[in-house]
Amino acid sequence: MPVGDSLLVPNKKLWRWYHDNLSGFLSVSAVKERHQHDFVVKTKNGKSKNIRVPILEVDNLGDDMAIDEKQIGGDFYTILTNRNSGKIALLAQTIKASELSQLIPKFGLRGFYVIAIFIIICYKKCD
């Protein structure tokens, strides 16, 4: 039984109350922390583009990493995940290698090298 039903509060209202008030998600310090790794790139037409990087955790790097791209709310993100621990090391609002390469210095001395590349191509629905 959902918590909202137990408290006689609609579940959406309970979630919104938690999100906006209890979790600290909207606090100034939380917003600054989520956007501390954001950076700006120049586009071909000379305009500036802000690249959001809400997750950049050097401690989550490992020997067996997976890279994937996802569309979230109309924006494309690159996700770098540690396959052994399941933890996300990077979530960046870009899929362009030229923009992602600007993040490598932020990982410090933890070097990158490729051991194997696996490609999954789906022409139909992948199961």
Buried (B, 14 or more C-beta within 10 A) or exposed (E): EEEBEEEEBEEEEBEEEEEEEEEEEEEEEEEEEBEEBBBEBEEEEEEEEEBBBBBBBEEBBBEEBEEEEEEEEEEEBBBBBBEEEEBBBBBBBBBEEEBBEBBEEEBEEEEEEEEEEEEEEEEEEEE
